[in-house]
Amino acid sequence: MQVVFRVDSNKTMGIGHFMRCLSFAQFFRDEDIKVNFVTTTRSGYLLKMLEEENIGIVHGKRRDPQEDINCGKNIIQAQLD
């Protein structure tokens, strides 16, 4: 099984959403479920948190929600193949 979170955040918005998703991601990871974040975040400290938690990072494109959806689908499809 795999879970993909779509999360954006920066210094002024989205930190709460990011942290809540990170909490869920930690739970899933602890249950041996692969977790990826699709994000446009470029904040070093947030990306470092994901790396330290062994959570995959996929950099999405800004202002292109369809590309992000396709990215999530591709991540999941790769696990099924």
Protein Blocks (a to p, Z undefined) as FASTA:
>chain_A
ZZdddddddfkgoklmmmmmmmmmmmmmmnopacddddfbfbfklmmmmmmnopacdddd
ehilklmmmmmmmmmmmmmZZ
